[in-house]
Amino acid sequence: MSAAPEAVPASPDVDVFDPRRYAAGLPHEAFRALRDGNPVAWQEEYEVLGWPAGPGFWAVTRHADVLRVLRSPAEFSSWEGATQIRDPDPEDLPFIRRMMLNQDPPAHHRLRTLVSRAFTRRRVERFEADVRARARRSLAAAREEARERGCCDLVAAVTDDFALLNLADLLGVPAGDRKLLLEWTERIIGYQDPDQAVTVLGPDGRPANPRSPAMLREMFDYARRLAAYKRAHPADDVMTALAHELTGAELEMFFFLLTVAGNDTVRSAAPGGLLALAEHPAAQRTMRDLVRRGDIGAQSLAVEELLRWHTPVLSFRRTAVRDLQLSSRRISAGEKVVVFHASANFDERVFDVPHTLDLARTPNPHVAFGEGPHVCLGAHFARLQLRVLYQEAARQLPPYELLPPSERVPGARGEVRRLVSNFIHGVKALPVRTVG
């Protein structure tokens, strides 16, 4: 579908579609220009990185408009065209709609109510001791590496496996199978990043959609086998609970959602927060002081600010259900509407001095975990992991700073690099050295 008649195509300076723009960090200048002058802007969807061109979409960058879209499934549907910027192949759309993420009420509400029973606060918080022990072990190894070599990569030493292994514990995935979760996540999320996953080509020579039924068959087979095992050998874990609530496609698709979102959101947020503290020594000192004083409330505020600062989920797509108006733009039924969480979290209309990292910021109505009926189901577990990791980093690590560019190794783990996709924005290397 073409742009609405009054649509103004984005200039190169305010192009927020191209995933390559995010490799060096968020395009804050482009986001601010859009928020100030064209908050619902038409973006061309050209061919990039081997992926075909699309019809274009409306980029929504102001906080208030993002909230309206996320809170209004009757106007902006997750079901119509799913939730990724790129249109799925028409033959794959019915399959993709089986996932809770790609449903609207009332179907979404029914499924969310069922699976919410697996994510009780008691079950999630039971894993805090294991999460803390894992953080301590990883950070101790990083500290020893830094002592011996003068520097270390916190992503490789700590955060690469932290969220993955925590999720595996929560799900009840056997130890020998845990690397499968990482393999599937990198295939599905990192498909646009040559450093993150090997792109699988289809018969036509173009990249195969990693979310297609054929590419997910292995994961689904495993989900069915694991559920059968949990029914026969129940335990106090999420997969046991899900196996008694869901069957068939609903079980498979929810396992897919958990494996990807439950792993990679925290896997992206955790190093992003550590990077922010490395780049802001005063904030790092503040965090150490909060942990030393045992001020859990203030530490929780700090976690929220680090989530706002490094928003792991860049964007989500919706589809207009009918002709409507959003921030003075007329949007036609069937057009794609993409909300940019990463822009909303720096909206000057909502956040005072948004480009200042303020660990005591309150209120802090960021949208790092979404909003409305699709707000992140695992947000409590994500916050628990991040709080524990930052606490233990403050206790275990001496003051640290980012290695200067002259001391990094280009193209290797010594270089700060970022996972780039239309969904996740994460730090892939965090070379630091101790100071003081």
ROLUMLO-49915 format. One record per residue (C-alpha): x, y, z; residue number from 0; residue in one letter. Coordinates in nm, 2 decimals, padded with zeros to 4 digits. Layout:
N
ATOM      X      Y      Z   k r
ATOM      X      Y      Z NUM A
...
REM end
This chain:
436
ATOM      X      Y      Z   k r
ATOM  00.00  00.00  00.00   0 M
ATOM  00.13  00.34 -00.08   1 S
ATOM  00.16  00.63  00.15   2 A
ATOM -00.14  00.85  00.23   3 A
ATOM -00.17  01.15  00.01   4 P
ATOM -00.04  01.40  00.26   5 E
ATOM  00.26  01.18  00.37   6 A
ATOM  00.60  01.34  00.35   7 V
ATOM  00.87  01.09  00.28   8 P
ATOM  01.16  01.09  00.53   9 A
ATOM  01.48  01.26  00.43  10 S
ATOM  01.80  01.07  00.48  11 P
ATOM  01.86  01.27  00.80  12 D
ATOM  01.55  01.13  00.96  13 V
ATOM  01.55  00.78  00.82  14 D
ATOM  01.50  00.55  01.12  15 V
ATOM  01.43  00.24  00.92  16 F
ATOM  01.78  00.13  00.81  17 D
ATOM  01.91 -00.10  01.08  18 P
ATOM  02.27 -00.01  00.99  19 R
ATOM  02.21  00.34  01.15  20 R
ATOM  02.19  00.18  01.49  21 Y
ATOM  02.53  00.01  01.48  22 A
ATOM  02.69  00.32  01.65  23 A
ATOM  02.41  00.38  01.89  24 G
ATOM  02.06  00.53  01.88  25 L
ATOM  02.00  00.80  01.61  26 P
ATOM  01.89  01.05  01.87  27 H
ATOM  01.92  01.35  01.64  28 E
ATOM  01.69  01.19  01.38  29 A
ATOM  01.44  01.09  01.65  30 F
ATOM  01.43  01.44  01.80  31 R
ATOM  01.38  01.59  01.45  32 A
ATOM  01.09  01.36  01.40  33 L
ATOM  00.94  01.42  01.74  34 R
ATOM  00.96  01.80  01.69  35 D
ATOM  00.86  01.83  01.33  36 G
ATOM  00.70  01.51  01.20  37 N
ATOM  00.60  01.28  01.49  38 P
ATOM  00.40  01.05  01.27  39 V
ATOM  00.63  01.03  00.96  40 A
ATOM  00.62  00.82  00.65  41 W
ATOM  00.93  00.60  00.61  42 Q
ATOM  01.03  00.43  00.29  43 E
ATOM  01.10  00.06  00.33  44 E
ATOM  01.38  00.00  00.08  45 Y
ATOM  01.58 -00.31  00.01  46 E
ATOM  01.86 -00.34  00.26  47 V
ATOM  02.11 -00.62  00.37  48 L
ATOM  01.97 -00.85  00.11  49 G
ATOM  01.61 -00.82  00.24  50 W
ATOM  01.35 -00.71 -00.01  51 P
ATOM  01.18 -00.37 -00.01  52 A
ATOM  00.84 -00.33  00.15  53 G
ATOM  00.55 -00.09  00.12  54 P
ATOM  00.66  00.16  00.38  55 G
ATOM  00.52  00.25  00.72  56 F
ATOM  00.43  00.53  00.96  57 W
ATOM  00.71  00.59  01.22  58 A
ATOM  00.56  00.70  01.55  59 V
ATOM  00.82  00.88  01.77  60 T
ATOM  00.64  01.08  02.04  61 R
ATOM  00.57  00.92  02.38  62 H
ATOM  00.20  01.01  02.39  63 A
ATOM  00.14  00.87  02.04  64 D
ATOM  00.33  00.56  02.12  65 V
ATOM  00.11  00.50  02.42  66 L
ATOM -00.21  00.56  02.22  67 R
ATOM -00.10  00.30  01.96  68 V
ATOM  00.00  00.04  02.22  69 L
ATOM -00.31  00.09  02.43  70 R
ATOM -00.56  00.08  02.14  71 S
ATOM -00.57 -00.27  01.98  72 P
ATOM -00.91 -00.20  01.84  73 A
ATOM -00.75  00.07  01.62  74 E
ATOM -00.39 -00.06  01.58  75 F
ATOM -00.39 -00.44  01.54  76 S
ATOM -00.11 -00.69  01.62  77 S
ATOM -00.31 -00.96  01.44  78 W
ATOM -00.36 -00.80  01.10  79 E
ATOM  00.00 -00.80  00.99  80 G
ATOM  00.18 -00.93  01.30  81 A
ATOM  00.43 -00.71  01.49  82 T
ATOM  00.76 -00.70  01.29  83 Q
ATOM  00.83 -00.42  01.05  84 I
ATOM  00.87 -00.65  00.75  85 R
ATOM  00.55 -00.80  00.62  86 D
ATOM  00.55 -01.18  00.66  87 P
ATOM  00.49 -01.40  00.36  88 D
ATOM  00.12 -01.43  00.31  89 P
ATOM  00.13 -01.80  00.34  90 E
ATOM  00.31 -01.77  00.68  91 D
ATOM  00.07 -01.51  00.83  92 L
ATOM -00.19 -01.76  00.97  93 P
ATOM  00.10 -01.95  01.14  94 F
ATOM  00.25 -01.63  01.29  95 I
ATOM -00.09 -01.53  01.42  96 R
ATOM -00.09 -01.83  01.66  97 R
ATOM  00.16 -01.64  01.88  98 M
ATOM  00.02 -01.44  02.17  99 M
ATOM  00.24 -01.14  02.06 100 L
ATOM  00.06 -01.13  01.73 101 N
ATOM -00.30 -01.15  01.87 102 Q
ATOM -00.56 -00.89  01.97 103 D
ATOM -00.83 -00.91  02.24 104 P
ATOM -01.02 -01.12  02.32 105 P
ATOM -00.80 -01.41  02.18 106 A
ATOM -00.50 -01.24  02.33 107 H
ATOM -00.66 -01.20  02.67 108 H
ATOM -00.76 -01.56  02.69 109 R
ATOM -00.41 -01.69  02.61 110 L
ATOM -00.24 -01.43  02.84 111 R
ATOM -00.47 -01.53  03.13 112 T
ATOM -00.37 -01.90  03.08 113 L
ATOM  00.01 -01.84  03.07 114 V
ATOM  00.01 -01.58  03.34 115 S
ATOM -00.06 -01.86  03.59 116 R
ATOM  00.29 -01.99  03.51 117 A
ATOM  00.46 -01.66  03.60 118 F
ATOM  00.35 -01.62  03.96 119 T
ATOM  00.56 -01.39  04.17 120 R
ATOM  00.64 -01.67  04.41 121 R
ATOM  00.78 -01.89  04.13 122 R
ATOM  00.99 -01.61  03.97 123 V
ATOM  01.13 -01.49  04.30 124 E
ATOM  01.23 -01.84  04.40 125 R
ATOM  01.51 -01.82  04.14 126 F
ATOM  01.67 -01.50  04.29 127 E
ATOM  01.93 -01.69  04.49 128 A
ATOM  02.04 -01.88  04.17 129 D
ATOM  02.04 -01.56  03.97 130 V
ATOM  02.26 -01.40  04.23 131 R
ATOM  02.50 -01.69  04.25 132 A
ATOM  02.54 -01.69  03.88 133 R
ATOM  02.61 -01.32  03.87 134 A
ATOM  02.87 -01.35  04.14 135 R
ATOM  03.05 -01.63  03.97 136 R
ATOM  03.06 -01.45  03.63 137 S
ATOM  03.17 -01.12  03.78 138 L
ATOM  03.44 -01.28  03.99 139 A
ATOM  03.58 -01.44  03.68 140 A
ATOM  03.57 -01.10  03.50 141 A
ATOM  03.74 -00.94  03.80 142 R
ATOM  04.02 -01.20  03.79 143 E
ATOM  04.06 -01.15  03.41 144 E
ATOM  04.09 -00.78  03.45 145 A
ATOM  04.34 -00.82  03.73 146 R
ATOM  04.56 -01.05  03.51 147 E
ATOM  04.52 -00.87  03.18 148 R
ATOM  04.44 -00.52  03.28 149 G
ATOM  04.10 -00.54  03.10 150 C
ATOM  03.81 -00.77  03.02 151 C
ATOM  03.50 -00.79  02.80 152 D
ATOM  03.20 -00.79  03.03 153 L
ATOM  02.97 -00.92  02.76 154 V
ATOM  03.18 -01.22  02.69 155 A
ATOM  03.26 -01.28  03.06 156 A
ATOM  02.92 -01.20  03.22 157 V
ATOM  02.62 -01.11  03.01 158 T
ATOM  02.63 -01.34  02.71 159 D
ATOM  02.51 -01.64  02.92 160 D
ATOM  02.35 -01.46  03.22 161 F
ATOM  02.00 -01.42  03.08 162 A
ATOM  02.01 -01.74  02.88 163 L
ATOM  02.09 -01.96  03.18 164 L
ATOM  01.85 -01.77  03.41 165 N
ATOM  01.57 -01.83  03.16 166 L
ATOM  01.67 -02.20  03.12 167 A
ATOM  01.64 -02.24  03.50 168 D
ATOM  01.30 -02.07  03.50 169 L
ATOM  01.17 -02.29  03.22 170 L
ATOM  01.32 -02.61  03.35 171 G
ATOM  01.54 -02.68  03.04 172 V
ATOM  01.79 -02.95  03.10 173 P
ATOM  02.15 -02.84  03.12 174 A
ATOM  02.26 -03.03  02.81 175 G
ATOM  02.00 -02.85  02.60 176 D
ATOM  02.07 -02.49  02.70 177 R
ATOM  02.29 -02.40  02.41 178 K
ATOM  02.00 -02.47  02.18 179 L
ATOM  01.82 -02.17  02.32 180 L
ATOM  02.11 -01.94  02.23 181 L
ATOM  02.14 -02.09  01.88 182 E
ATOM  01.77 -02.03  01.81 183 W
ATOM  01.77 -01.68  01.96 184 T
ATOM  02.06 -01.57  01.75 185 E
ATOM  01.91 -01.72  01.43 186 R
ATOM  01.57 -01.54  01.49 187 I
ATOM  01.69 -01.21  01.63 188 I
ATOM  02.03 -01.16  01.48 189 G
ATOM  01.94 -01.25  01.12 190 Y
ATOM  02.04 -00.90  00.99 191 Q
ATOM  02.37 -00.90  01.17 192 D
ATOM  02.66 -01.09  01.01 193 P
ATOM  02.84 -01.11  01.34 194 D
ATOM  02.54 -01.26  01.52 195 Q
ATOM  02.41 -01.54  01.31 196 A
ATOM  02.46 -01.71  00.97 197 V
ATOM  02.19 -01.61  00.73 198 T
ATOM  02.01 -01.91  00.57 199 V
ATOM  01.93 -01.85  00.21 200 L
ATOM  01.61 -01.98  00.05 201 G
ATOM  01.58 -02.15 -00.30 202 P
ATOM  01.56 -01.80 -00.46 203 D
ATOM  01.90 -01.70 -00.31 204 G
ATOM  01.74 -01.45 -00.08 205 R
ATOM  01.76 -01.47  00.30 206 P
ATOM  01.50 -01.72  00.44 207 A
ATOM  01.26 -01.58  00.70 208 N
ATOM  01.39 -01.71  01.03 209 P
ATOM  01.04 -01.70  01.17 210 R
ATOM  00.88 -01.91  00.90 211 S
ATOM  00.74 -02.25  00.99 212 P
ATOM  01.02 -02.44  00.82 213 A
ATOM  01.29 -02.25  01.01 214 M
ATOM  01.12 -02.30  01.34 215 L
ATOM  01.04 -02.67  01.30 216 R
ATOM  01.34 -02.78  01.51 217 E
ATOM  01.24 -02.55  01.80 218 M
ATOM  00.88 -02.67  01.79 219 F
ATOM  00.98 -03.04  01.79 220 D
ATOM  01.19 -02.97  02.10 221 Y
ATOM  00.90 -02.78  02.27 222 A
ATOM  00.67 -03.08  02.23 223 R
ATOM  00.92 -03.33  02.36 224 R
ATOM  01.01 -03.11  02.66 225 L
ATOM  00.64 -03.06  02.74 226 A
ATOM  00.57 -03.43  02.73 227 A
ATOM  00.87 -03.49  02.96 228 Y
ATOM  00.74 -03.23  03.21 229 K
ATOM  00.39 -03.38  03.21 230 R
ATOM  00.55 -03.71  03.31 231 A
ATOM  00.81 -03.56  03.54 232 H
ATOM  00.65 -03.24  03.68 233 P
ATOM  00.86 -02.98  03.86 234 A
ATOM  00.82 -02.63  03.99 235 D
ATOM  00.91 -02.46  03.67 236 D
ATOM  00.74 -02.26  03.40 237 V
ATOM  00.75 -02.53  03.14 238 M
ATOM  00.57 -02.77  03.37 239 T
ATOM  00.30 -02.52  03.43 240 A
ATOM  00.27 -02.44  03.06 241 L
ATOM  00.25 -02.81  02.96 242 A
ATOM -00.06 -02.84  03.17 243 H
ATOM -00.22 -02.53  03.03 244 E
ATOM -00.13 -02.54  02.66 245 L
ATOM -00.11 -02.79  02.38 246 T
ATOM -00.02 -02.80  02.01 247 G
ATOM  00.05 -02.48  01.83 248 A
ATOM -00.02 -02.26  02.13 249 E
ATOM  00.24 -02.44  02.33 250 L
ATOM  00.49 -02.43  02.05 251 E
ATOM  00.45 -02.06  01.98 252 M
ATOM  00.47 -01.96  02.34 253 F
ATOM  00.79 -02.16  02.39 254 F
ATOM  00.92 -01.97  02.08 255 F
ATOM  00.82 -01.63  02.24 256 L
ATOM  00.98 -01.72  02.57 257 L
ATOM  01.30 -01.84  02.41 258 T
ATOM  01.35 -01.53  02.21 259 V
ATOM  01.19 -01.24  02.41 260 A
ATOM  01.27 -01.39  02.75 261 G
ATOM  01.64 -01.44  02.66 262 N
ATOM  01.74 -01.16  02.43 263 D
ATOM  01.56 -00.87  02.60 264 T
ATOM  01.76 -00.91  02.92 265 V
ATOM  02.07 -01.02  02.72 266 R
ATOM  02.05 -00.68  02.55 267 S
ATOM  01.95 -00.46  02.84 268 A
ATOM  02.21 -00.60  03.09 269 A
ATOM  02.52 -00.50  02.90 270 P
ATOM  02.35 -00.17  02.79 271 G
ATOM  02.31 -00.08  03.16 272 G
ATOM  02.67 -00.17  03.24 273 L
ATOM  02.79  00.03  02.94 274 L
ATOM  02.59  00.33  03.06 275 A
ATOM  02.76  00.31  03.40 276 L
ATOM  03.10  00.27  03.24 277 A
ATOM  03.04  00.59  03.04 278 E
ATOM  02.91  00.78  03.34 279 H
ATOM  03.15  00.75  03.63 280 P
ATOM  02.93  00.96  03.86 281 A
ATOM  02.64  00.73  03.81 282 A
ATOM  02.86  00.43  03.87 283 Q
ATOM  02.97  00.58  04.20 284 R
ATOM  02.60  00.65  04.28 285 T
ATOM  02.51  00.29  04.22 286 M
ATOM  02.79  00.16  04.44 287 R
ATOM  02.67  00.39  04.72 288 D
ATOM  02.31  00.27  04.68 289 L
ATOM  02.42 -00.09  04.70 290 V
ATOM  02.65 -00.02  05.00 291 R
ATOM  02.36  00.15  05.18 292 R
ATOM  02.12 -00.13  05.09 293 G
ATOM  01.87  00.11  04.95 294 D
ATOM  01.65 -00.13  04.75 295 I
ATOM  01.40  00.14  04.65 296 G
ATOM  01.66  00.37  04.51 297 A
ATOM  01.83  00.08  04.34 298 Q
ATOM  01.50 -00.01  04.17 299 S
ATOM  01.47  00.35  04.04 300 L
ATOM  01.82  00.31  03.90 301 A
ATOM  01.72  00.00  03.71 302 V
ATOM  01.43  00.18  03.56 303 E
ATOM  01.65  00.47  03.44 304 E
ATOM  01.90  00.22  03.29 305 L
ATOM  01.62  00.06  03.10 306 L
ATOM  01.50  00.39  02.97 307 R
ATOM  01.86  00.49  02.87 308 W
ATOM  01.93  00.17  02.69 309 H
ATOM  01.60  00.05  02.56 310 T
ATOM  01.65 -00.31  02.45 311 P
ATOM  01.34 -00.32  02.22 312 V
ATOM  01.37 -00.06  01.95 313 L
ATOM  01.03 -00.08  01.79 314 S
ATOM  00.71 -00.28  01.74 315 F
ATOM  00.47 -00.27  01.44 316 R
ATOM  00.09 -00.25  01.44 317 R
ATOM -00.15 -00.23  01.15 318 T
ATOM -00.43  00.03  01.13 319 A
ATOM -00.77 -00.14  01.14 320 V
ATOM -00.96  00.15  01.00 321 R
ATOM -00.90  00.50  00.86 322 D
ATOM -00.80  00.72  01.15 323 L
ATOM -00.60  01.02  01.26 324 Q
ATOM -00.29  01.01  01.48 325 L
ATOM -00.11  01.33  01.57 326 S
ATOM -00.27  01.52  01.28 327 S
ATOM -00.18  01.25  01.03 328 R
ATOM -00.45  01.06  00.84 329 R
ATOM -00.37  00.69  00.84 330 I
ATOM -00.56  00.45  00.61 331 S
ATOM -00.68  00.11  00.71 332 A
ATOM -00.42 -00.15  00.64 333 G
ATOM -00.12  00.07  00.66 334 E
ATOM  00.17 -00.02  00.89 335 K
ATOM  00.23  00.19  01.20 336 V
ATOM  00.56  00.13  01.38 337 V
ATOM  00.61  00.27  01.74 338 V
ATOM  00.97  00.35  01.83 339 F
ATOM  01.02  00.28  02.21 340 H
ATOM  01.37  00.41  02.18 341 A
ATOM  01.25  00.75  02.07 342 S
ATOM  00.96  00.77  02.32 343 A
ATOM  01.20  00.71  02.61 344 N
ATOM  01.38  01.03  02.52 345 F
ATOM  01.08  01.25  02.45 346 D
ATOM  01.15  01.60  02.61 347 E
ATOM  00.77  01.64  02.65 348 R
ATOM  00.77  01.37  02.91 349 V
ATOM  01.13  01.34  03.05 350 F
ATOM  01.32  01.64  03.19 351 D
ATOM  01.67  01.66  03.04 352 V
ATOM  01.63  01.31  02.89 353 P
ATOM  01.99  01.29  02.77 354 H
ATOM  02.11  01.31  03.13 355 T
ATOM  02.15  00.97  03.30 356 L
ATOM  01.96  01.03  03.63 357 D
ATOM  01.95  00.72  03.85 358 L
ATOM  01.70  00.89  04.08 359 A
ATOM  01.46  00.99  03.80 360 R
ATOM  01.10  00.98  03.92 361 T
ATOM  00.85  00.96  03.77 362 P
ATOM  01.00  00.75  03.49 363 N
ATOM  00.71  00.63  03.26 364 P
ATOM  00.95  00.46  03.01 365 H
ATOM  00.81  00.21  02.76 366 V
ATOM  01.10 -00.03  02.76 367 A
ATOM  00.87 -00.32  02.84 368 F
ATOM  00.58 -00.19  02.62 369 G
ATOM  00.24 -00.07  02.74 370 E
ATOM -00.12 -00.18  02.71 371 G
ATOM -00.24 -00.54  02.67 372 P
ATOM  00.10 -00.65  02.53 373 H
ATOM  00.31 -00.52  02.82 374 V
ATOM  00.59 -00.76  02.88 375 C
ATOM  00.47 -01.07  03.07 376 L
ATOM  00.82 -01.14  03.20 377 G
ATOM  00.90 -00.78  03.31 378 A
ATOM  00.92 -00.88  03.68 379 H
ATOM  01.17 -01.15  03.61 380 F
ATOM  01.37 -00.92  03.38 381 A
ATOM  01.38 -00.65  03.65 382 R
ATOM  01.49 -00.90  03.91 383 L
ATOM  01.78 -01.02  03.69 384 Q
ATOM  01.89 -00.66  03.62 385 L
ATOM  01.87 -00.55  03.98 386 R
ATOM  02.08 -00.85  04.10 387 V
ATOM  02.34 -00.81  03.82 388 L
ATOM  02.39 -00.43  03.89 389 Y
ATOM  02.40 -00.50  04.27 390 Q
ATOM  02.67 -00.77  04.23 391 E
ATOM  02.87 -00.56  03.98 392 A
ATOM  02.88 -00.28  04.23 393 A
ATOM  03.00 -00.52  04.50 394 R
ATOM  03.23 -00.74  04.29 395 Q
ATOM  03.40 -00.51  04.04 396 L
ATOM  03.64 -00.22  04.12 397 P
ATOM  03.56  00.11  03.94 398 P
ATOM  03.58  00.05  03.57 399 Y
ATOM  03.58  00.24  03.25 400 E
ATOM  03.54  00.17  02.88 401 L
ATOM  03.87  00.10  02.70 402 L
ATOM  03.96  00.40  02.47 403 P
ATOM  03.92  00.33  02.10 404 P
ATOM  04.30  00.32  02.05 405 S
ATOM  04.33  00.02  02.27 406 E
ATOM  04.05 -00.19  02.12 407 R
ATOM  04.09 -00.45  01.85 408 V
ATOM  03.87 -00.37  01.55 409 P
ATOM  03.63 -00.64  01.45 410 G
ATOM  03.70 -00.85  01.76 411 A
ATOM  03.57 -00.87  02.11 412 R
ATOM  03.78 -00.58  02.21 413 G
ATOM  03.56 -00.35  02.00 414 E
ATOM  03.23 -00.22  02.13 415 V
ATOM  02.98 -00.35  01.88 416 R
ATOM  02.60 -00.36  01.88 417 R
ATOM  02.35 -00.62  01.77 418 L
ATOM  02.14 -00.45  01.50 419 V
ATOM  01.79 -00.56  01.39 420 S
ATOM  01.45 -00.41  01.35 421 N
ATOM  01.36 -00.54  01.70 422 F
ATOM  01.66 -00.56  01.94 423 I
ATOM  01.94 -00.32  02.01 424 H
ATOM  02.21 -00.47  02.23 425 G
ATOM  02.57 -00.43  02.31 426 V
ATOM  02.78 -00.73  02.18 427 K
ATOM  03.12 -00.64  02.34 428 A
ATOM  03.20 -00.42  02.64 429 L
ATOM  03.58 -00.39  02.69 430 P
ATOM  03.65 -00.23  03.02 431 V
ATOM  03.95 -00.17  03.24 432 R
ATOM  03.97 -00.09  03.61 433 T
ATOM  04.05  00.26  03.73 434 V
ATOM  04.17  00.40  04.05 435 G
REM end
